[in-house]
Every structure is written in C-alpha cells, then in structure tokens.
Amino acid sequence: MSGVGTPVFVARLAGTAVFDPIGDQVGRVRDVVVLIREKRAPRAVGLVVEVPGRRRVFLPLTRVTSIEPGRVISTGLLNMRRFEQRAIETSVVGELLDRTVDMVDGSGQVTVEDVAIERQRNGDWEVRRLSVRRQGGGSGLLRRRGETLVVDHHAVRGLGGRAPVQGTQSLLAQFSDLKPADLADRLHDLGITRRLEVAAALDNDRLADVLEELGEDDQVAILADLGVERAADVLEAMEPDDAADLLGGLPDEQAAQLLARMEPEEAKDVRRLLAYEDNTAGGLMTTDPVILGPETPIAAALAHVRRQDLTPALASMVFVVRPPLETPTGRFIGVVHLQRMLREPPHESIGTIVDSDIETVTADAHLQSVTRRLATYNLLALPVVDAERRLLGAVSVDDVLDHLLPEDWRETDETFYPVRAVRRG
C-alpha cells in the first residue's frame, strides 16, 4: 500500500491497470472521484475503473489494498453497475485538470496540471497538493509557458463549483488515440457541462465522427451548444445519412435553419434523405457510396475503396452506373465486389467483372425487407434504385444494425463479468 503521506498524482495514475488479489487484471483507472469540502482538504472517495466492454464502474478507495507504479491492487469486490457521478462528487480528470484557479496570496491565476492524493493515518485519502502552472507572459510567438510548481491545497481558491475557466487540454490529450465510438463513450460518461466543453474543443471532422456514434439526446445537446454557424459546419462534415438522422430529431424550425446555413451541395443530399420515412431503405441509405463508370480500371477502383471515410461495409463493393456518377445517377448496371477486383489484372476495366444480378431495393422498401435481403444473399450493402433503375444510394449492414438495436443500446451493456458485485457505499 502507498505509505501514509506519499503523494499519488492522478494524471499519472490514469490508465494504470487494476488487478484483483490473485493477479488477474479487472480493468484500468480512468479517473478519481473526490468530495470538495469547505475549509478542509478535498477527500478522495474512489476510482473510476474501466472494465471489459468499456463500462466504467466505481471502486471505493477503501477496497484498494495497494497503489504501486504500474498497478493498483483491489480486494476483487466491484460494483458492476455503470458509474454515475453524484451531484456532490467531482471527477479529477474530468473536472479539475486544466481548471484555472486563483492563488490565495493574490499572485494571480494558475492552471491545475495534476492533483496528488495522499493516504492519511485514519485510512482516508485526501487531496493535499496540486501541481499548477502560472499563466505565461507575452503574446503570439513570444508567449512564454509559465513556471510549474507544487502547492498545498489551501494555497488556491476555486476548486469547488463551476470554474470560471475550464480548459480541456489534458482530456483531449488522453482522448487523442481513441476511435470515434470509444470517444463517444467517454463524452457520454462526462457531466453535461464538461461534455459540451470537450465537444466544442474538437475539430469539425473529429466532432462529426463522434456525433455519429452518440445517442440522439447527446447529439442534440452538443449541436445546440455549438451555435448555428459551427453546427452547420459539423453537419457538413458528417455522412449525409447521419446528418439527416440528427436533423430529423430536431424541431422543424431549427432543422430548417441549420440546412439553410449549410453549403447548398452538402444540404441537397441531406434534404433528399429527410423526405423518406425512417424505417425505409431511403431513410437508411447513404447517398455517397463508391460510384464509378464501367470503363474505370480495376486499379483506380481499388484506390477509391481505400477512402478513409468509408466503412468496411461500403468499401466491400463498387457501384457501377452510366453517367452521371452522382446520386441520383444514370442507369444502374451492377456492382463489383472487392474480392473479385483483387483476383483480376489491375488494368482491366470494372465493366468486365460487374455483377449485374445483385438484388436491389426501392427507396420505400421497409427495414425488414432490407434486412432479409442482406441476410439471404450474405451482402454487406444493397443498392437503392428508383423506378427508372437510377442509383439513389446504398444501405449498408451497419445502418441496418443501428435501427434494429434498441434506441438506448449505446448506454446499455449486457456483458457479464466473473467479479462479485457489491453495493456502492
């Protein structure tokens, strides 16, 4: 066990593996929960631990037997309910790091870079020291990074309540390598204020990817907080079908305002998708699969399916049409499967290996019909055509799954873990 008075810095503790007494890893530390108290040092009450399935649970510090470099040892008793932060609690990583506070001695403002918790003689863990950085001087290229120093907890004012300035650098650094779906989980776990701050700090493309993975309530809250101009920019960066789904959940007046601020070309596809019912092929489809003419060489087609923004399902085939090549296209000819292209000479044209027998659906086809065809023919995507057999878009298996799963599937985790559960004290 870390000795009495030995500081454990939370920023370094984050990401540390958590083990049970027999040496099996049960998760990783993601945050520390503290209680801010008037005239007394903040008390650390527990760790937020991420267990398999990306679920975050609460581990009381009373059930931590050892904190050592690179590992935390617990008693093995975990409450497997998803962690929900209480109103009286403050998360160190989520709320205190990067917070701007005032020095009590009047020497100015400092930014909290790290928080140290220490075990007391009575067994409690308290925040006794802070690593802070003074505000740098100068401006522009001459701006200096301020000095860093370790101070006692009572040397600063402003840890409790809503901070006047709440930075996001530490959180963004931790989130930089996460996939959009994982980052969406992290945002959902944050308090609403912190969630909006972090979302606003992401660039448009990154935020667009994350919004596509969030539930509708989180999407709407973040979009409303961005302001009309930036919200329209983010919608433009989203896939048209995802942008249409998001706008479909907004009041008509707000959706119309955002559409009016989007670039006309970007808004055109979204408007088309909004005209279809949700549980139809038209409401499910994307208007931007890989669409090429029959004369395109296989080598060029392979380069197109390497597009970074394509899902694996849409990258599995190329849709071959007569000009024009933008939806709604000219006459739909068929598809070329990725595996077939990999087996043929790269100089051959895709028109020589086209599969013209693939099943198609019309825009009014119901979700059940689309699902049945995907399953029957073992396909990852289906072409959507109109009465003149012009390609309107494509429905992929991931679009279908999103609509088949319960609306709250992102917030529910039915995974079971071989760990005894206890009530959170």
Contacts in CASP RR format, 6 or more apart in sequence:
PFRMAT RR
TARGET T0000
AUTHOR 0000-0000-0000
METHOD contacts of the structure
MODEL  1
MSGVGTPVFVARLAGTAVFDPIGDQVGRVRDVVVLIREKRAPRAVGLVVE
VPGRRRVFLPLTRVTSIEPGRVISTGLLNMRRFEQRAIETSVVGELLDRT
VDMVDGSGQVTVEDVAIERQRNGDWEVRRLSVRRQGGGSGLLRRRGETLV
VDHHAVRGLGGRAPVQGTQSLLAQFSDLKPADLADRLHDLGITRRLEVAA
ALDNDRLADVLEELGEDDQVAILADLGVERAADVLEAMEPDDAADLLGGL
PDEQAAQLLARMEPEEAKDVRRLLAYEDNTAGGLMTTDPVILGPETPIAA
ALAHVRRQDLTPALASMVFVVRPPLETPTGRFIGVVHLQRMLREPPHESI
GTIVDSDIETVTADAHLQSVTRRLATYNLLALPVVDAERRLLGAVSVDDV
LDHLLPEDWRETDETFYPVRAVRRG
1 65 0 8 1.000
1 66 0 8 1.000
1 67 0 8 1.000
1 119 0 8 1.000
2 8 0 8 1.000
2 66 0 8 1.000
2 67 0 8 1.000
2 68 0 8 1.000
2 119 0 8 1.000
3 119 0 8 1.000
4 118 0 8 1.000
4 119 0 8 1.000
4 120 0 8 1.000
4 121 0 8 1.000
5 118 0 8 1.000
5 119 0 8 1.000
5 120 0 8 1.000
5 128 0 8 1.000
6 118 0 8 1.000
6 119 0 8 1.000
7 116 0 8 1.000
7 117 0 8 1.000
7 118 0 8 1.000
7 128 0 8 1.000
7 129 0 8 1.000
8 67 0 8 1.000
8 116 0 8 1.000
8 117 0 8 1.000
8 118 0 8 1.000
9 114 0 8 1.000
9 115 0 8 1.000
9 116 0 8 1.000
9 131 0 8 1.000
10 31 0 8 1.000
10 32 0 8 1.000
10 92 0 8 1.000
10 93 0 8 1.000
10 97 0 8 1.000
10 114 0 8 1.000
10 115 0 8 1.000
10 116 0 8 1.000
10 117 0 8 1.000
11 93 0 8 1.000
11 97 0 8 1.000
11 113 0 8 1.000
11 114 0 8 1.000
11 115 0 8 1.000
11 170 0 8 1.000
12 114 0 8 1.000
13 29 0 8 1.000
13 32 0 8 1.000
13 67 0 8 1.000
13 72 0 8 1.000
14 29 0 8 1.000
14 30 0 8 1.000
14 31 0 8 1.000
14 93 0 8 1.000
14 174 0 8 1.000
15 28 0 8 1.000
15 29 0 8 1.000
15 30 0 8 1.000
16 28 0 8 1.000
16 29 0 8 1.000
16 70 0 8 1.000
16 71 0 8 1.000
16 72 0 8 1.000
17 25 0 8 1.000
17 27 0 8 1.000
17 28 0 8 1.000
17 70 0 8 1.000
17 71 0 8 1.000
17 72 0 8 1.000
18 25 0 8 1.000
18 26 0 8 1.000
18 27 0 8 1.000
18 28 0 8 1.000
18 29 0 8 1.000
18 47 0 8 1.000
18 49 0 8 1.000
18 59 0 8 1.000
18 71 0 8 1.000
18 72 0 8 1.000
18 73 0 8 1.000
18 74 0 8 1.000
19 25 0 8 1.000
19 26 0 8 1.000
19 71 0 8 1.000
19 72 0 8 1.000
19 73 0 8 1.000
19 74 0 8 1.000
20 26 0 8 1.000
20 73 0 8 1.000
20 74 0 8 1.000
20 75 0 8 1.000
20 76 0 8 1.000
20 419 0 8 1.000
21 65 0 8 1.000
21 73 0 8 1.000
21 74 0 8 1.000
21 75 0 8 1.000
21 76 0 8 1.000
23 73 0 8 1.000
26 49 0 8 1.000
26 51 0 8 1.000
26 74 0 8 1.000
26 76 0 8 1.000
26 78 0 8 1.000
26 417 0 8 1.000
26 419 0 8 1.000
27 49 0 8 1.000
27 50 0 8 1.000
27 51 0 8 1.000
27 52 0 8 1.000
28 49 0 8 1.000
28 50 0 8 1.000
29 47 0 8 1.000
29 48 0 8 1.000
29 49 0 8 1.000
29 50 0 8 1.000
29 72 0 8 1.000
30 48 0 8 1.000
30 49 0 8 1.000
30 50 0 8 1.000
30 56 0 8 1.000
30 93 0 8 1.000
31 47 0 8 1.000
31 48 0 8 1.000
31 91 0 8 1.000
31 92 0 8 1.000
31 93 0 8 1.000
31 94 0 8 1.000
32 44 0 8 1.000
32 46 0 8 1.000
32 47 0 8 1.000
32 48 0 8 1.000
32 91 0 8 1.000
32 92 0 8 1.000
32 93 0 8 1.000
32 115 0 8 1.000
32 117 0 8 1.000
33 44 0 8 1.000
33 45 0 8 1.000
33 46 0 8 1.000
33 47 0 8 1.000
33 48 0 8 1.000
33 58 0 8 1.000
33 85 0 8 1.000
33 89 0 8 1.000
33 90 0 8 1.000
33 91 0 8 1.000
33 92 0 8 1.000
34 42 0 8 1.000
34 43 0 8 1.000
34 44 0 8 1.000
34 45 0 8 1.000
34 89 0 8 1.000
34 90 0 8 1.000
34 91 0 8 1.000
34 92 0 8 1.000
34 96 0 8 1.000
34 115 0 8 1.000
34 117 0 8 1.000
34 127 0 8 1.000
35 42 0 8 1.000
35 43 0 8 1.000
35 45 0 8 1.000
35 88 0 8 1.000
35 89 0 8 1.000
35 90 0 8 1.000
36 42 0 8 1.000
36 90 0 8 1.000
36 159 0 8 1.000
36 160 0 8 1.000
36 161 0 8 1.000
37 43 0 8 1.000
41 126 0 8 1.000
41 127 0 8 1.000
41 128 0 8 1.000
41 153 0 8 1.000
41 154 0 8 1.000
42 90 0 8 1.000
42 126 0 8 1.000
42 127 0 8 1.000
42 153 0 8 1.000
42 159 0 8 1.000
43 124 0 8 1.000
43 125 0 8 1.000
43 126 0 8 1.000
43 127 0 8 1.000
44 61 0 8 1.000
44 117 0 8 1.000
44 125 0 8 1.000
44 126 0 8 1.000
44 127 0 8 1.000
45 60 0 8 1.000
45 61 0 8 1.000
45 89 0 8 1.000
45 125 0 8 1.000
46 58 0 8 1.000
46 59 0 8 1.000
46 60 0 8 1.000
46 61 0 8 1.000
46 64 0 8 1.000
46 125 0 8 1.000
47 58 0 8 1.000
47 59 0 8 1.000
47 61 0 8 1.000
47 64 0 8 1.000
47 72 0 8 1.000
48 56 0 8 1.000
48 57 0 8 1.000
48 58 0 8 1.000
48 59 0 8 1.000
48 83 0 8 1.000
48 91 0 8 1.000
49 56 0 8 1.000
49 57 0 8 1.000
49 58 0 8 1.000
49 59 0 8 1.000
49 78 0 8 1.000
50 56 0 8 1.000
50 57 0 8 1.000
51 57 0 8 1.000
51 78 0 8 1.000
51 80 0 8 1.000
51 417 0 8 1.000
51 419 0 8 1.000
52 415 0 8 1.000
52 417 0 8 1.000
53 413 0 8 1.000
53 415 0 8 1.000
54 182 0 8 1.000
54 185 0 8 1.000
54 413 0 8 1.000
55 80 0 8 1.000
55 82 0 8 1.000
55 413 0 8 1.000
55 415 0 8 1.000
56 82 0 8 1.000
56 83 0 8 1.000
56 189 0 8 1.000
57 78 0 8 1.000
57 79 0 8 1.000
57 80 0 8 1.000
57 81 0 8 1.000
57 82 0 8 1.000
57 83 0 8 1.000
58 79 0 8 1.000
58 83 0 8 1.000
58 424 0 8 1.000
59 74 0 8 1.000
59 78 0 8 1.000
60 424 0 8 1.000
60 425 0 8 1.000
61 125 0 8 1.000
63 74 0 8 1.000
63 75 0 8 1.000
63 76 0 8 1.000
63 77 0 8 1.000
64 72 0 8 1.000
64 73 0 8 1.000
64 74 0 8 1.000
64 75 0 8 1.000
65 73 0 8 1.000
65 74 0 8 1.000
65 75 0 8 1.000
66 72 0 8 1.000
66 73 0 8 1.000
67 73 0 8 1.000
76 419 0 8 1.000
76 420 0 8 1.000
77 419 0 8 1.000
77 420 0 8 1.000
77 421 0 8 1.000
77 422 0 8 1.000
78 417 0 8 1.000
78 419 0 8 1.000
78 420 0 8 1.000
78 421 0 8 1.000
78 422 0 8 1.000
79 421 0 8 1.000
79 422 0 8 1.000
79 423 0 8 1.000
79 424 0 8 1.000
80 417 0 8 1.000
80 419 0 8 1.000
80 421 0 8 1.000
81 421 0 8 1.000
81 424 0 8 1.000
82 411 0 8 1.000
82 413 0 8 1.000
83 189 0 8 1.000
85 91 0 8 1.000
85 191 0 8 1.000
90 96 0 8 1.000
90 159 0 8 1.000
90 160 0 8 1.000
90 161 0 8 1.000
91 190 0 8 1.000
92 115 0 8 1.000
93 170 0 8 1.000
93 171 0 8 1.000
93 174 0 8 1.000
94 171 0 8 1.000
94 190 0 8 1.000
94 194 0 8 1.000
95 163 0 8 1.000
95 166 0 8 1.000
95 194 0 8 1.000
96 112 0 8 1.000
96 115 0 8 1.000
96 159 0 8 1.000
97 112 0 8 1.000
97 113 0 8 1.000
97 114 0 8 1.000
97 115 0 8 1.000
97 170 0 8 1.000
97 171 0 8 1.000
98 111 0 8 1.000
98 112 0 8 1.000
98 113 0 8 1.000
98 166 0 8 1.000
98 167 0 8 1.000
98 168 0 8 1.000
98 169 0 8 1.000
98 170 0 8 1.000
98 171 0 8 1.000
99 111 0 8 1.000
99 112 0 8 1.000
99 158 0 8 1.000
99 159 0 8 1.000
99 163 0 8 1.000
99 165 0 8 1.000
99 166 0 8 1.000
99 167 0 8 1.000
100 109 0 8 1.000
100 110 0 8 1.000
100 111 0 8 1.000
100 112 0 8 1.000
100 163 0 8 1.000
100 164 0 8 1.000
100 165 0 8 1.000
100 166 0 8 1.000
100 167 0 8 1.000
101 109 0 8 1.000
101 110 0 8 1.000
101 111 0 8 1.000
101 112 0 8 1.000
101 132 0 8 1.000
101 156 0 8 1.000
101 157 0 8 1.000
101 158 0 8 1.000
101 159 0 8 1.000
101 163 0 8 1.000
102 108 0 8 1.000
102 109 0 8 1.000
102 110 0 8 1.000
102 156 0 8 1.000
102 157 0 8 1.000
102 158 0 8 1.000
103 109 0 8 1.000
103 110 0 8 1.000
103 151 0 8 1.000
103 155 0 8 1.000
103 156 0 8 1.000
103 157 0 8 1.000
104 154 0 8 1.000
104 155 0 8 1.000
104 156 0 8 1.000
104 157 0 8 1.000
105 155 0 8 1.000
108 134 0 8 1.000
108 135 0 8 1.000
109 135 0 8 1.000
110 132 0 8 1.000
110 133 0 8 1.000
110 134 0 8 1.000
110 135 0 8 1.000
110 151 0 8 1.000
110 156 0 8 1.000
111 132 0 8 1.000
111 133 0 8 1.000
111 135 0 8 1.000
111 167 0 8 1.000
112 130 0 8 1.000
112 131 0 8 1.000
112 132 0 8 1.000
112 156 0 8 1.000
112 159 0 8 1.000
113 131 0 8 1.000
113 132 0 8 1.000
113 133 0 8 1.000
113 148 0 8 1.000
113 170 0 8 1.000
114 130 0 8 1.000
114 131 0 8 1.000
115 127 0 8 1.000
115 129 0 8 1.000
115 130 0 8 1.000
115 131 0 8 1.000
116 127 0 8 1.000
116 128 0 8 1.000
116 129 0 8 1.000
116 130 0 8 1.000
116 131 0 8 1.000
116 150 0 8 1.000
117 125 0 8 1.000
117 126 0 8 1.000
117 127 0 8 1.000
117 128 0 8 1.000
118 125 0 8 1.000
118 126 0 8 1.000
118 127 0 8 1.000
118 128 0 8 1.000
118 129 0 8 1.000
119 125 0 8 1.000
120 126 0 8 1.000
127 153 0 8 1.000
128 152 0 8 1.000
128 153 0 8 1.000
129 150 0 8 1.000
129 151 0 8 1.000
129 152 0 8 1.000
129 153 0 8 1.000
130 150 0 8 1.000
130 151 0 8 1.000
130 152 0 8 1.000
130 153 0 8 1.000
130 155 0 8 1.000
130 156 0 8 1.000
131 148 0 8 1.000
131 149 0 8 1.000
131 150 0 8 1.000
132 148 0 8 1.000
132 149 0 8 1.000
132 150 0 8 1.000
132 151 0 8 1.000
132 156 0 8 1.000
133 145 0 8 1.000
133 146 0 8 1.000
133 147 0 8 1.000
133 148 0 8 1.000
133 149 0 8 1.000
134 146 0 8 1.000
134 147 0 8 1.000
134 148 0 8 1.000
134 149 0 8 1.000
135 146 0 8 1.000
136 143 0 8 1.000
136 144 0 8 1.000
136 145 0 8 1.000
136 146 0 8 1.000
137 143 0 8 1.000
137 144 0 8 1.000
137 146 0 8 1.000
138 144 0 8 1.000
153 159 0 8 1.000
162 193 0 8 1.000
166 193 0 8 1.000
166 194 0 8 1.000
166 197 0 8 1.000
167 197 0 8 1.000
167 201 0 8 1.000
168 197 0 8 1.000
168 198 0 8 1.000
168 201 0 8 1.000
171 194 0 8 1.000
171 198 0 8 1.000
172 198 0 8 1.000
172 201 0 8 1.000
172 202 0 8 1.000
175 183 0 8 1.000
175 186 0 8 1.000
175 198 0 8 1.000
178 186 0 8 1.000
180 206 0 8 1.000
180 209 0 8 1.000
180 210 0 8 1.000
180 212 0 8 1.000
180 213 0 8 1.000
181 213 0 8 1.000
183 206 0 8 1.000
183 210 0 8 1.000
183 213 0 8 1.000
184 210 0 8 1.000
184 213 0 8 1.000
184 214 0 8 1.000
184 215 0 8 1.000
184 218 0 8 1.000
184 410 0 8 1.000
185 410 0 8 1.000
187 195 0 8 1.000
187 198 0 8 1.000
187 199 0 8 1.000
187 210 0 8 1.000
187 214 0 8 1.000
187 218 0 8 1.000
188 195 0 8 1.000
188 214 0 8 1.000
188 215 0 8 1.000
188 218 0 8 1.000
188 410 0 8 1.000
188 411 0 8 1.000
190 198 0 8 1.000
192 221 0 8 1.000
195 218 0 8 1.000
195 221 0 8 1.000
195 222 0 8 1.000
196 221 0 8 1.000
196 222 0 8 1.000
196 225 0 8 1.000
199 207 0 8 1.000
199 210 0 8 1.000
199 222 0 8 1.000
199 225 0 8 1.000
199 226 0 8 1.000
200 225 0 8 1.000
200 226 0 8 1.000
202 210 0 8 1.000
204 230 0 8 1.000
204 233 0 8 1.000
204 234 0 8 1.000
204 236 0 8 1.000
204 237 0 8 1.000
205 237 0 8 1.000
207 222 0 8 1.000
207 234 0 8 1.000
207 237 0 8 1.000
208 234 0 8 1.000
208 235 0 8 1.000
208 237 0 8 1.000
208 238 0 8 1.000
211 219 0 8 1.000
211 222 0 8 1.000
211 223 0 8 1.000
211 234 0 8 1.000
211 238 0 8 1.000
211 242 0 8 1.000
211 246 0 8 1.000
212 238 0 8 1.000
212 239 0 8 1.000
212 242 0 8 1.000
213 410 0 8 1.000
214 222 0 8 1.000
214 410 0 8 1.000
215 410 0 8 1.000
215 411 0 8 1.000
216 246 0 8 1.000
216 249 0 8 1.000
216 407 0 8 1.000
219 246 0 8 1.000
220 246 0 8 1.000
220 249 0 8 1.000
220 250 0 8 1.000
223 231 0 8 1.000
223 234 0 8 1.000
223 235 0 8 1.000
223 246 0 8 1.000
223 250 0 8 1.000
223 258 0 8 1.000
224 231 0 8 1.000
224 254 0 8 1.000
226 234 0 8 1.000
228 257 0 8 1.000
228 258 0 8 1.000
228 261 0 8 1.000
229 261 0 8 1.000
231 258 0 8 1.000
231 261 0 8 1.000
232 258 0 8 1.000
232 261 0 8 1.000
232 262 0 8 1.000
235 243 0 8 1.000
235 246 0 8 1.000
235 247 0 8 1.000
235 258 0 8 1.000
235 262 0 8 1.000
235 266 0 8 1.000
235 270 0 8 1.000
236 243 0 8 1.000
236 262 0 8 1.000
236 263 0 8 1.000
236 266 0 8 1.000
238 246 0 8 1.000
239 286 0 8 1.000
239 288 0 8 1.000
239 309 0 8 1.000
240 266 0 8 1.000
240 269 0 8 1.000
240 270 0 8 1.000
240 273 0 8 1.000
240 286 0 8 1.000
240 287 0 8 1.000
240 288 0 8 1.000
241 273 0 8 1.000
241 283 0 8 1.000
241 284 0 8 1.000
241 285 0 8 1.000
241 286 0 8 1.000
241 287 0 8 1.000
241 399 0 8 1.000
243 270 0 8 1.000
244 270 0 8 1.000
244 273 0 8 1.000
244 274 0 8 1.000
244 283 0 8 1.000
245 278 0 8 1.000
247 255 0 8 1.000
247 258 0 8 1.000
247 259 0 8 1.000
247 270 0 8 1.000
247 274 0 8 1.000
248 255 0 8 1.000
248 274 0 8 1.000
249 255 0 8 1.000
250 258 0 8 1.000
255 274 0 8 1.000
259 267 0 8 1.000
259 270 0 8 1.000
259 271 0 8 1.000
260 267 0 8 1.000
262 270 0 8 1.000
269 287 0 8 1.000
269 288 0 8 1.000
269 327 0 8 1.000
272 287 0 8 1.000
273 282 0 8 1.000
273 283 0 8 1.000
273 285 0 8 1.000
273 287 0 8 1.000
276 282 0 8 1.000
276 283 0 8 1.000
276 363 0 8 1.000
276 364 0 8 1.000
277 283 0 8 1.000
277 364 0 8 1.000
278 403 0 8 1.000
279 366 0 8 1.000
279 367 0 8 1.000
279 403 0 8 1.000
280 363 0 8 1.000
280 364 0 8 1.000
280 365 0 8 1.000
280 366 0 8 1.000
280 367 0 8 1.000
281 361 0 8 1.000
281 362 0 8 1.000
281 363 0 8 1.000
281 364 0 8 1.000
281 365 0 8 1.000
281 369 0 8 1.000
281 370 0 8 1.000
281 382 0 8 1.000
281 384 0 8 1.000
281 395 0 8 1.000
282 363 0 8 1.000
282 364 0 8 1.000
282 365 0 8 1.000
282 384 0 8 1.000
282 392 0 8 1.000
282 393 0 8 1.000
282 395 0 8 1.000
283 363 0 8 1.000
284 367 0 8 1.000
284 370 0 8 1.000
284 395 0 8 1.000
284 399 0 8 1.000
284 400 0 8 1.000
284 403 0 8 1.000
285 363 0 8 1.000
285 384 0 8 1.000
285 392 0 8 1.000
285 393 0 8 1.000
285 394 0 8 1.000
285 395 0 8 1.000
285 399 0 8 1.000
286 314 0 8 1.000
286 393 0 8 1.000
286 394 0 8 1.000
286 395 0 8 1.000
286 396 0 8 1.000
286 399 0 8 1.000
287 327 0 8 1.000
287 392 0 8 1.000
287 393 0 8 1.000
288 327 0 8 1.000
288 393 0 8 1.000
289 314 0 8 1.000
289 317 0 8 1.000
289 319 0 8 1.000
289 381 0 8 1.000
289 393 0 8 1.000
289 394 0 8 1.000
290 301 0 8 1.000
290 304 0 8 1.000
290 305 0 8 1.000
290 307 0 8 1.000
290 310 0 8 1.000
290 314 0 8 1.000
290 315 0 8 1.000
290 317 0 8 1.000
290 318 0 8 1.000
290 319 0 8 1.000
291 318 0 8 1.000
291 319 0 8 1.000
291 321 0 8 1.000
291 325 0 8 1.000
291 326 0 8 1.000
291 327 0 8 1.000
291 329 0 8 1.000
291 391 0 8 1.000
292 300 0 8 1.000
292 301 0 8 1.000
292 304 0 8 1.000
292 318 0 8 1.000
292 319 0 8 1.000
292 320 0 8 1.000
292 321 0 8 1.000
292 325 0 8 1.000
292 350 0 8 1.000
293 320 0 8 1.000
293 321 0 8 1.000
293 322 0 8 1.000
293 323 0 8 1.000
293 325 0 8 1.000
293 333 0 8 1.000
293 350 0 8 1.000
293 351 0 8 1.000
294 320 0 8 1.000
294 322 0 8 1.000
294 333 0 8 1.000
294 349 0 8 1.000
294 350 0 8 1.000
294 351 0 8 1.000
294 354 0 8 1.000
295 349 0 8 1.000
295 351 0 8 1.000
296 318 0 8 1.000
296 349 0 8 1.000
296 350 0 8 1.000
296 351 0 8 1.000
297 346 0 8 1.000
297 347 0 8 1.000
297 348 0 8 1.000
297 349 0 8 1.000
297 350 0 8 1.000
298 341 0 8 1.000
298 344 0 8 1.000
298 345 0 8 1.000
298 346 0 8 1.000
298 347 0 8 1.000
298 348 0 8 1.000
298 349 0 8 1.000
298 350 0 8 1.000
298 353 0 8 1.000
299 346 0 8 1.000
299 347 0 8 1.000
301 318 0 8 1.000
301 336 0 8 1.000
301 341 0 8 1.000
301 350 0 8 1.000
302 341 0 8 1.000
302 342 0 8 1.000
302 346 0 8 1.000
304 318 0 8 1.000
305 315 0 8 1.000
305 316 0 8 1.000
305 318 0 8 1.000
305 338 0 8 1.000
306 315 0 8 1.000
307 315 0 8 1.000
311 396 0 8 1.000
311 398 0 8 1.000
312 380 0 8 1.000
313 380 0 8 1.000
313 381 0 8 1.000
313 396 0 8 1.000
313 397 0 8 1.000
313 398 0 8 1.000
314 380 0 8 1.000
314 381 0 8 1.000
314 394 0 8 1.000
314 396 0 8 1.000
315 338 0 8 1.000
316 337 0 8 1.000
316 338 0 8 1.000
316 380 0 8 1.000
316 381 0 8 1.000
317 335 0 8 1.000
317 336 0 8 1.000
317 337 0 8 1.000
317 338 0 8 1.000
317 380 0 8 1.000
317 381 0 8 1.000
318 335 0 8 1.000
318 336 0 8 1.000
318 338 0 8 1.000
318 341 0 8 1.000
318 350 0 8 1.000
319 332 0 8 1.000
319 334 0 8 1.000
319 335 0 8 1.000
319 383 0 8 1.000
319 391 0 8 1.000
319 393 0 8 1.000
319 394 0 8 1.000
320 332 0 8 1.000
320 333 0 8 1.000
320 334 0 8 1.000
320 335 0 8 1.000
320 336 0 8 1.000
320 350 0 8 1.000
320 351 0 8 1.000
320 354 0 8 1.000
321 329 0 8 1.000
321 330 0 8 1.000
321 331 0 8 1.000
321 332 0 8 1.000
321 333 0 8 1.000
321 334 0 8 1.000
321 390 0 8 1.000
321 391 0 8 1.000
322 329 0 8 1.000
322 330 0 8 1.000
322 331 0 8 1.000
322 333 0 8 1.000
323 329 0 8 1.000
323 330 0 8 1.000
324 330 0 8 1.000
327 391 0 8 1.000
327 392 0 8 1.000
327 393 0 8 1.000
328 386 0 8 1.000
328 390 0 8 1.000
328 391 0 8 1.000
328 392 0 8 1.000
329 390 0 8 1.000
329 391 0 8 1.000
330 390 0 8 1.000
330 391 0 8 1.000
331 388 0 8 1.000
331 389 0 8 1.000
331 390 0 8 1.000
332 360 0 8 1.000
332 383 0 8 1.000
332 385 0 8 1.000
332 389 0 8 1.000
332 390 0 8 1.000
332 391 0 8 1.000
333 351 0 8 1.000
333 354 0 8 1.000
333 356 0 8 1.000
334 354 0 8 1.000
334 355 0 8 1.000
334 356 0 8 1.000
334 358 0 8 1.000
334 383 0 8 1.000
335 354 0 8 1.000
335 355 0 8 1.000
335 358 0 8 1.000
335 383 0 8 1.000
336 350 0 8 1.000
336 351 0 8 1.000
336 353 0 8 1.000
336 354 0 8 1.000
336 355 0 8 1.000
337 355 0 8 1.000
340 353 0 8 1.000
340 355 0 8 1.000
341 350 0 8 1.000
341 353 0 8 1.000
344 352 0 8 1.000
344 353 0 8 1.000
358 377 0 8 1.000
358 379 0 8 1.000
358 382 0 8 1.000
358 383 0 8 1.000
359 373 0 8 1.000
359 376 0 8 1.000
359 377 0 8 1.000
359 379 0 8 1.000
359 382 0 8 1.000
360 382 0 8 1.000
360 383 0 8 1.000
360 384 0 8 1.000
360 385 0 8 1.000
360 389 0 8 1.000
361 369 0 8 1.000
361 370 0 8 1.000
361 373 0 8 1.000
361 382 0 8 1.000
361 383 0 8 1.000
361 384 0 8 1.000
361 385 0 8 1.000
361 395 0 8 1.000
362 384 0 8 1.000
362 385 0 8 1.000
362 386 0 8 1.000
362 387 0 8 1.000
363 384 0 8 1.000
363 386 0 8 1.000
363 392 0 8 1.000
365 384 0 8 1.000
367 400 0 8 1.000
367 403 0 8 1.000
367 404 0 8 1.000
370 382 0 8 1.000
370 395 0 8 1.000
370 400 0 8 1.000
371 400 0 8 1.000
371 404 0 8 1.000
373 379 0 8 1.000
373 382 0 8 1.000
374 380 0 8 1.000
374 382 0 8 1.000
374 395 0 8 1.000
374 397 0 8 1.000
374 400 0 8 1.000
379 397 0 8 1.000
380 396 0 8 1.000
380 397 0 8 1.000
381 394 0 8 1.000
381 395 0 8 1.000
381 396 0 8 1.000
381 397 0 8 1.000
382 394 0 8 1.000
382 395 0 8 1.000
383 391 0 8 1.000
383 393 0 8 1.000
383 394 0 8 1.000
384 391 0 8 1.000
384 392 0 8 1.000
384 393 0 8 1.000
384 394 0 8 1.000
384 395 0 8 1.000
385 391 0 8 1.000
385 392 0 8 1.000
386 392 0 8 1.000
406 412 0 8 1.000
END
